[in-house]
Every structure is written in C-alpha cells, then in structure tokens.
Amino acid sequence: MKVKKLFLAALLMVAAVSYGQNNNYIGQDYSVSPNVITTAVPFVSISPDARGGAMGDCGVASHPDVYSMHYNPAKYVYLEDKFSAGLGYSPWLRNLVSDMNLAYLALAYKINDRSAVAGTLRYFSCGDINFRDQNNYDLGTFSPNEWAVDATYSRMLGDYLSGAVAGRFIYSNLTQNATDYGRPGISVAADVSVYYKRPVEWFSNMDADFAWGAAITNIGSKISYNGQSDRRDFIPTNLRLGASLKLELDEYNSLAFMVDFNKLMVPTPPVIARDSISGQPILNDDGTYKILYGMDNNVSTVAGMIQSFYDAPGHGYDYYTGELVDYGRLYEELCEINIGAGIEYWYNNIFAVRAGYFNETALKGNRKYVTLGAALHYNVFGLDVSYLIPVNTVAGSNPLENTLRFNLTYNMGGSKKD
C-alpha cells in the first residue's frame, strides 16, 4: 500500500509537469516566432540556492531554510533553528566565460515561535568587459555588476498559516559610467507571501505534512538607465504558487514531492503591424508602433500587473512565411505559466538527494531542463550542490547548463520559545 501511494504521488507530479509540454509548432503547418516577456534586472529572478536549483527551481512550499527569501519569505517563521546563515555561489555562462557569477548571502533569526526576521544580499558579477564606442575606440575594461539587498518580517497568522512582507533595494550598473548614454538603474520593490503547513493523516502507516504557498515578489518601480522617464523597463514581478507533500517513511527516511507554478506579472509585448512589402514595423502619426494584436505594454507597474493576466495577443508571425498565425489568446496566457517539479529524499537528516524538472513553453523562451543535487548536513554545517542538464535542442538555453552550484549553511541553536 505504501508503494502504491508513493507511486500515485509521483504520477500526479509528472502529470502536472506534462501540462506545459509543447514545442514551437502551433498545429501542423506553422512554426511561430516566440513572444518572450523581457524585463530589466533578470538576476533577481535567478534561483540563488543549490537546494531549490536541484528541485526544478521549486521552493514556494518546500521545507523552510535560510534561502527562503527568494521563494517565499513567509516560511522563515517555521525555521527549526534560532539563527541560520547561508552562502551560495552559482557560476554563470561557464561554457563561454570564466568570470561571471552570482553570489548570495542569507541570514535569518527566529525571534520566537511566532515571528522571524531575515535579510539577504544578492550580487551578480558580469566579469571584465572591454567597452568601445561607436567608432571602435577603446574606452577601457570595466566590471559591470548588479546587486540587491532585502529584509523581511515573517509572522504566524494562525495555527498553520504564516505571512510575510519584504522590502528590496535593487542597483544595476551595467555601463560603469563608461559612456554618456548609460547610468546605473535603481529600483525599490516589495514582496508579499503566505505559507500554510500542517500534519495530515492521509496515510495509515506514516506521518505526513502538507503545505502550500503563494508569493508575489518584486512589486516595484520601473528601472531607467538613462536618467529619464521616457524609457523605463519593468522589473520581474512574479507570481509563484505551489504545494508540497512530505512523507516520513520511517524513523530515518523521508521523501518530499513539490510543484511550483510561476507567472511573470509583466505585460506581454503586442504584435506590431508590419508593412506587407518591406516587412518593417508600421508607425502611427505620433511615432509609436501600430499595434495589430494585444495591448500597449507601456503602462504603470500596477496596471501592468493586472493587464498581464489578459493581454496576450494570441497571434504570431510564422518563421518562414511571415504570415500571421492565430493560435488564441487563452493559449498564449497559459503558455506564460512556467512549471517546476521536484523531489527530495533525506536519510536521518544528514544526507539528501534531489531531482527536478523545469518547463517553459517554446512560445515564451523554451527553457526545459532536468536538475539534480545532493546535500550533506552534519552538526551545524551543511553543504548543498546542484547540477542542471538541458533537455531541449537549443544550445545555451540556460546559462547554468552543465555547471555545479554550491551552498554552505550554518545553523545555530534551537527555536526560541514564547
């Protein structure tokens, strides 16, 4: 009976992921150009930890740890230790360059059984880049970088429900003042999240915990790199929903399944009208592009968050013929939901192995990859590693492909009681 129930849980997970599977082709006769949603400062969307990175980027409802800020800060109040610290390192584009990376520092303190605070620092280094002007004159070598610092307060709202709010400051300096056309971009953002976890008696011969979580992250101001308001870009405001089920197989072994659904709350680019002869975009009298399908995405942050749920144009240009293909607005809206699934096995809370899968539709970027990882925790220290394997045919579809990611964790003391 135990094996059958575990198999059923795994089958449900696979079914959830299968929902997002598709390729570039709409029907049998067309190959549609992707309509990818792009934002500024995408580094704040990168999963910074090896644990979540090993489970298909899942984390909104997984067991809490010091890296919960990225997925769901409401989980911090469920930490089992009074103080936790973590340091993460993720190589970036390692197959192309050797000096790009993402570093992550996280600290968490549990005030009592009903409240906790945490803060993180995320630093993305673009490595050394040689800048040249439009006349190919050497401007020197610079080290562009971006960073974000944030803090959160998490509190129990009931016996099983917790909530959190977080604030974030984002700084992006991609030009290093090497030219007159680029300035550092700055944004201030906030997160709101909830987390629900409770024991369940779904299995007669084992204990189990069910959890679900929801988080809206990076609700904040647009970023400008020219110091003016005429050109401002959205930051990656994201809605994450998910659930997890942890099974205590026996005294020493546990197994957890989880699934996350992600959607960018950023407007979808519209389909621009093209000249039938030259193929060039058609302009309105005021100099703006003529929108053929979809909605204007030059709106405010709040308007963009609302609009993101119904603004998909549902049309695209065919790769080969240039003809418009009508595949439906609802279809494109559903394609904007990315799905991750993960599984985690622990032996005696000392050794863990993990696996996951992440799926993004071809229409929205085509990132599809399998993730693997392991962990070794002893006493107050822990080491986590993860590895990403692309499963589609797009070379370089993920900057983390075929690279190891690392986390070091330190936990001190038990939870402080009220």
C-alpha positions as CSV (number, residue, x, y, z in Angstrom):
1,M,0.0,0.0,0.0
2,K,2.8,2.4,0.8
3,V,4.5,1.8,-2.6
4,K,1.2,2.4,-4.4
5,K,0.6,5.7,-2.7
6,L,4.1,6.9,-3.3
7,F,3.7,5.9,-7.0
8,L,0.4,7.9,-7.1
9,A,2.1,11.0,-5.7
10,A,4.9,10.8,-8.2
11,L,2.4,10.2,-11.1
12,L,0.4,13.3,-10.1
13,M,3.7,15.3,-10.1
14,V,4.5,14.1,-13.6
15,A,1.0,14.9,-14.8
16,A,1.3,18.5,-13.6
17,V,4.6,19.0,-15.5
18,S,3.2,17.4,-18.6
19,Y,0.7,20.2,-18.8
20,G,3.3,22.6,-20.0
21,Q,4.9,20.5,-22.7
22,N,4.8,21.8,-26.2
23,N,7.1,22.9,-29.0
24,N,7.4,25.8,-31.4
25,Y,4.7,24.4,-33.6
26,I,1.1,25.6,-33.5
27,G,-0.9,22.9,-35.2
28,Q,0.8,21.0,-38.1
29,D,1.6,23.8,-40.6
30,Y,3.2,26.7,-38.7
31,S,6.3,27.5,-36.6
32,V,5.6,30.7,-34.7
33,S,8.2,33.2,-33.6
34,P,8.5,33.3,-29.8
35,N,6.9,36.2,-28.0
36,V,9.1,36.4,-24.9
37,I,8.4,38.7,-22.0
38,T,11.6,40.6,-21.1
39,T,12.5,42.7,-18.1
40,A,15.3,44.6,-16.6
41,V,17.5,43.1,-13.8
42,P,16.6,39.5,-14.5
43,F,19.3,38.4,-12.0
44,V,16.7,38.9,-9.2
45,S,14.7,36.0,-10.8
46,I,17.6,33.5,-10.7
47,S,17.2,30.8,-8.0
48,P,20.2,31.6,-5.8
49,D,20.5,28.3,-3.9
50,A,21.6,24.8,-4.8
51,R,18.7,23.2,-3.0
52,G,15.9,24.9,-5.0
53,G,18.1,24.7,-8.0
54,A,18.3,20.9,-7.7
55,M,14.5,20.6,-7.5
56,G,13.3,22.3,-10.7
57,D,13.5,25.7,-9.1
58,C,10.8,24.8,-6.7
59,G,10.6,26.4,-3.2
60,V,7.4,28.3,-2.5
61,A,6.0,25.4,-0.4
62,S,9.1,23.3,0.4
63,H,10.5,22.8,3.8
64,P,11.9,26.2,5.1
65,D,15.6,27.1,5.1
66,V,17.7,30.2,5.2
67,Y,17.3,30.7,1.4
68,S,13.5,31.0,1.6
69,M,13.6,34.8,0.8
70,H,13.7,34.1,-3.0
71,Y,10.8,31.7,-3.0
72,N,8.5,32.6,0.0
73,P,9.7,34.7,3.0
74,A,6.6,33.6,4.9
75,K,8.4,30.3,5.5
76,Y,11.0,31.8,7.9
77,V,8.8,31.6,10.9
78,Y,8.9,27.8,10.5
79,L,12.7,27.5,10.8
80,E,13.8,25.0,13.3
81,D,16.9,26.8,14.3
82,K,17.2,30.2,16.1
83,F,19.9,31.5,13.8
84,S,20.8,30.4,10.2
85,A,23.4,31.7,7.8
86,G,24.0,30.7,4.2
87,L,26.4,31.5,1.4
88,G,25.7,30.5,-2.2
89,Y,27.8,30.6,-5.4
90,S,26.5,30.0,-8.9
91,P,28.8,30.2,-12.0
92,W,27.2,31.9,-15.0
93,L,27.8,31.1,-18.7
94,R,30.7,29.0,-17.6
95,N,30.9,27.4,-21.1
96,L,31.7,30.8,-22.6
97,V,33.4,32.9,-19.9
98,S,35.1,32.1,-16.6
99,D,34.4,35.3,-14.5
100,M,30.6,35.7,-14.4
101,N,28.9,34.5,-11.3
102,L,26.1,35.0,-8.8
103,A,26.9,35.2,-5.1
104,Y,24.2,35.1,-2.4
105,L,24.4,35.7,1.3
106,A,21.4,35.0,3.6
107,L,20.8,35.5,7.3
108,A,17.8,34.5,9.3
109,Y,16.9,34.9,13.0
110,K,13.8,33.4,14.7
111,I,12.6,35.8,17.3
112,N,10.2,33.3,18.9
113,D,7.7,30.6,17.8
114,R,5.5,33.2,16.0
115,S,7.9,35.6,14.3
116,A,11.2,35.7,12.5
117,V,13.3,38.2,10.5
118,A,15.7,37.6,7.7
119,G,17.9,39.5,5.2
120,T,19.8,38.6,2.0
121,L,22.4,40.2,-0.3
122,R,22.5,39.1,-3.9
123,Y,25.5,40.1,-6.1
124,F,25.8,39.4,-9.8
125,S,29.1,40.0,-11.5
126,C,29.3,40.3,-15.3
127,G,33.1,39.8,-15.2
128,D,35.6,42.0,-17.1
129,I,34.3,43.6,-20.3
130,N,36.1,45.8,-22.8
131,F,34.0,48.8,-23.8
132,R,34.3,50.5,-27.1
133,D,32.4,53.5,-28.6
134,Q,30.6,53.7,-31.9
135,N,34.0,54.5,-33.6
136,N,35.6,51.4,-32.1
137,Y,37.7,53.5,-29.8
138,D,38.9,51.6,-26.7
139,L,37.1,53.0,-23.6
140,G,38.9,50.6,-21.2
141,T,38.0,47.4,-19.3
142,F,35.2,47.6,-16.7
143,S,33.4,45.1,-14.4
144,P,29.7,45.7,-14.7
145,N,27.7,44.4,-11.7
146,E,24.2,44.3,-10.2
147,W,23.2,43.7,-6.6
148,A,20.1,43.6,-4.4
149,V,19.7,43.8,-0.7
150,D,16.4,42.9,1.1
151,A,14.9,42.3,4.5
152,T,11.7,40.6,5.7
153,Y,9.5,40.0,8.7
154,S,7.6,36.8,8.9
155,R,4.8,36.0,11.4
156,M,2.3,33.3,12.2
157,L,-1.2,34.4,11.3
158,G,-2.9,31.3,12.7
159,D,-2.2,27.8,13.9
160,Y,-0.9,26.7,10.5
161,L,-0.8,29.9,8.4
162,S,2.1,32.4,8.2
163,G,2.6,35.6,6.3
164,A,5.5,37.9,5.4
165,V,6.3,41.2,3.8
166,A,9.7,42.1,2.4
167,G,11.4,45.2,1.1
168,R,14.2,45.2,-1.6
169,F,16.7,47.7,-3.0
170,I,18.0,46.9,-6.5
171,Y,21.1,48.5,-8.1
172,S,22.2,47.8,-11.6
173,N,25.3,49.3,-13.1
174,L,25.9,47.8,-16.5
175,T,27.9,50.7,-18.1
176,Q,30.2,51.7,-15.2
177,N,29.7,55.3,-16.4
178,A,31.9,54.4,-19.4
179,T,29.6,56.3,-21.8
180,D,27.3,59.3,-21.7
181,Y,24.3,57.2,-22.6
182,G,24.1,54.8,-19.6
183,R,23.6,55.4,-15.9
184,P,23.1,53.0,-13.0
185,G,19.5,51.8,-12.7
186,I,17.8,51.8,-9.3
187,S,14.5,50.3,-8.1
188,V,12.7,49.7,-4.8
189,A,10.5,46.6,-4.6
190,A,8.4,44.6,-2.1
191,D,7.2,41.0,-1.7
192,V,4.1,39.7,0.0
193,S,3.6,36.0,0.7
194,V,1.7,33.4,2.7
195,Y,2.6,29.8,3.7
196,Y,0.4,27.1,5.1
197,K,1.7,23.9,6.6
198,R,0.1,21.2,8.8
199,P,0.3,17.5,9.5
200,V,-2.2,15.3,7.6
201,E,-3.5,11.8,8.3
202,W,-3.7,10.7,4.7
203,F,-1.6,7.6,5.2
204,S,-2.4,5.0,7.9
205,N,1.2,3.8,8.3
206,M,3.2,7.0,8.1
207,D,3.2,10.6,9.2
208,A,2.9,13.3,6.5
209,D,3.0,17.1,6.2
210,F,1.1,19.0,3.5
211,A,2.0,22.6,2.6
212,W,1.1,25.2,0.1
213,G,2.4,28.7,-0.5
214,A,1.8,31.8,-2.6
215,A,4.1,34.8,-3.1
216,I,4.2,37.9,-5.3
217,T,7.7,39.1,-5.5
218,N,9.5,42.2,-6.9
219,I,6.5,44.5,-6.8
220,G,8.3,47.7,-7.6
221,S,9.2,50.7,-9.7
222,K,10.5,50.5,-13.2
223,I,14.1,51.0,-13.9
224,S,15.7,53.6,-16.2
225,Y,19.3,53.5,-17.5
226,N,19.3,57.0,-19.0
227,G,18.0,59.0,-16.0
228,Q,14.9,60.0,-17.9
229,S,11.3,58.8,-17.7
230,D,10.8,58.2,-21.4
231,R,12.4,54.8,-21.3
232,R,11.7,52.7,-18.2
233,D,11.7,48.9,-18.0
234,F,9.7,46.6,-15.8
235,I,11.5,44.6,-13.2
236,P,10.5,40.9,-13.0
237,T,7.4,41.0,-10.8
238,N,6.4,37.3,-10.3
239,L,3.5,35.3,-9.0
240,R,4.5,31.9,-7.6
241,L,2.0,29.3,-6.4
242,G,2.8,25.7,-5.2
243,A,2.3,22.8,-2.9
244,S,4.4,20.1,-1.3
245,L,3.8,16.8,0.5
246,K,6.5,15.4,2.8
247,L,6.2,11.7,3.9
248,E,8.0,10.3,6.9
249,L,8.7,6.9,5.6
250,D,10.1,5.7,8.9
251,E,12.4,6.9,11.7
252,Y,15.3,7.6,9.4
253,N,13.9,8.2,5.9
254,S,11.7,11.0,4.5
255,L,10.5,11.8,1.0
256,A,9.0,15.1,-0.3
257,F,7.3,16.0,-3.6
258,M,6.6,19.5,-4.7
259,V,5.4,21.5,-7.6
260,D,5.6,25.3,-8.4
261,F,3.7,27.4,-10.9
262,N,5.3,30.8,-11.9
263,K,3.9,33.6,-14.0
264,L,5.5,37.0,-14.7
265,M,3.1,39.8,-13.8
266,V,4.6,41.9,-16.6
267,P,2.7,43.0,-19.7
268,T,3.1,40.8,-22.8
269,P,4.6,42.5,-25.9
270,P,1.9,43.2,-28.5
271,V,2.1,42.1,-32.1
272,I,3.2,45.1,-34.2
273,A,1.8,45.7,-37.7
274,R,4.3,45.2,-40.5
275,D,4.5,46.6,-44.0
276,S,3.5,43.8,-46.4
277,I,6.3,44.6,-48.8
278,S,9.3,45.7,-46.7
279,G,8.3,43.8,-43.5
280,Q,9.2,46.9,-41.4
281,P,7.1,48.0,-38.5
282,I,4.3,50.5,-39.2
283,L,4.3,53.7,-37.2
284,N,1.4,55.8,-36.0
285,D,1.2,59.5,-36.6
286,D,2.7,60.1,-33.1
287,G,5.7,57.9,-33.8
288,T,4.6,54.9,-31.8
289,Y,4.3,51.4,-33.3
290,K,0.9,50.4,-34.6
291,I,-0.5,47.5,-32.5
292,L,-2.2,44.8,-34.5
293,Y,-3.0,42.4,-31.7
294,G,-2.5,42.7,-28.0
295,M,-2.3,45.7,-25.8
296,D,0.1,48.6,-25.2
297,N,2.7,47.5,-22.7
298,N,3.9,51.0,-21.9
299,V,1.8,51.2,-18.7
300,S,2.4,51.7,-15.0
301,T,3.6,48.9,-12.7
302,V,0.2,48.3,-11.1
303,A,-1.6,48.5,-14.4
304,G,1.0,46.1,-15.9
305,M,0.5,43.5,-13.1
306,I,-3.3,43.5,-13.7
307,Q,-3.0,43.6,-17.5
308,S,-0.6,40.7,-17.6
309,F,-3.5,38.2,-17.0
310,Y,-5.4,39.1,-20.2
311,D,-3.2,41.0,-22.6
312,A,-1.7,38.1,-24.6
313,P,-2.1,38.9,-28.4
314,G,-2.8,35.3,-29.3
315,H,-1.1,35.8,-32.7
316,G,2.4,35.5,-34.0
317,Y,4.3,35.7,-37.3
318,D,5.3,32.5,-38.9
319,Y,9.1,31.8,-39.1
320,Y,9.2,31.0,-42.7
321,T,6.3,32.7,-44.5
322,G,5.9,35.8,-42.4
323,E,2.2,35.2,-42.2
324,L,0.2,35.8,-39.1
325,V,-0.9,32.8,-37.2
326,D,-3.9,32.9,-34.9
327,Y,-3.4,30.4,-32.0
328,G,-5.7,32.1,-29.4
329,R,-5.2,34.5,-26.5
330,L,-6.1,31.9,-23.9
331,Y,-3.5,29.5,-25.3
332,E,-0.8,32.2,-25.0
333,E,-1.8,33.2,-21.5
334,L,-1.5,29.5,-20.4
335,C,1.9,29.4,-22.1
336,E,3.1,32.1,-19.8
337,I,2.9,29.8,-16.8
338,N,6.2,28.0,-16.1
339,I,6.1,24.8,-14.2
340,G,8.7,23.2,-11.9
341,A,8.5,19.9,-10.1
342,G,10.9,18.4,-7.6
343,I,11.5,15.5,-5.2
344,E,13.8,15.4,-2.2
345,Y,14.9,12.3,-0.2
346,W,16.6,12.6,3.3
347,Y,18.3,10.0,5.3
348,N,18.5,10.7,9.0
349,N,18.5,14.5,8.3
350,I,22.2,14.0,7.3
351,F,22.3,13.1,3.6
352,A,19.9,14.1,0.8
353,V,19.5,13.5,-2.9
354,R,17.2,15.7,-5.0
355,A,15.9,15.8,-8.6
356,G,13.6,18.1,-10.5
357,Y,12.3,19.3,-13.9
358,F,11.5,22.8,-15.1
359,N,9.4,23.6,-18.2
360,E,8.9,26.8,-20.1
361,T,7.0,26.7,-23.4
362,A,8.7,27.3,-26.7
363,L,6.5,30.4,-27.3
364,K,7.9,32.0,-24.1
365,G,11.6,31.1,-24.2
366,N,11.8,27.2,-24.4
367,R,13.8,26.6,-21.2
368,K,13.5,23.0,-20.3
369,Y,15.9,21.2,-18.0
370,V,16.4,18.4,-15.6
371,T,18.1,19.3,-12.2
372,L,20.0,17.0,-9.9
373,G,21.6,17.6,-6.5
374,A,22.7,16.3,-3.2
375,A,23.3,17.6,0.4
376,L,25.4,16.6,3.4
377,H,24.5,18.2,6.7
378,Y,26.4,17.4,9.9
379,N,26.0,19.1,13.2
380,V,25.6,22.8,12.5
381,F,27.1,22.8,9.0
382,G,25.6,21.9,5.6
383,L,26.9,21.6,2.0
384,D,24.5,21.5,-0.9
385,V,25.3,21.1,-4.6
386,S,23.2,21.0,-7.8
387,Y,23.6,20.3,-11.5
388,L,21.5,21.4,-14.4
389,I,21.0,19.4,-17.6
390,P,19.1,21.0,-20.6
391,V,16.7,18.6,-22.3
392,N,15.8,20.7,-25.4
393,T,17.8,21.1,-28.5
394,V,18.6,24.8,-28.0
395,A,22.3,25.2,-27.3
396,G,23.0,27.5,-24.4
397,S,19.3,27.7,-23.5
398,N,20.3,28.1,-19.8
399,P,23.4,29.9,-18.6
400,L,23.7,27.4,-15.8
401,E,23.8,24.3,-18.0
402,N,26.4,21.7,-17.1
403,T,27.7,23.6,-14.1
404,L,27.8,22.9,-10.4
405,R,26.3,25.3,-7.9
406,F,27.2,25.3,-4.2
407,N,25.7,26.4,-0.9
408,L,27.3,26.4,2.6
409,T,24.9,26.7,5.5
410,Y,25.4,27.3,9.2
411,N,22.6,26.7,11.8
412,M,22.9,27.5,15.5
413,G,20.6,26.7,18.4
414,G,17.0,25.5,18.7
415,S,14.0,27.7,18.2
416,K,13.3,30.3,20.9
417,K,10.0,29.7,22.7
418,D,7.4,32.3,23.5
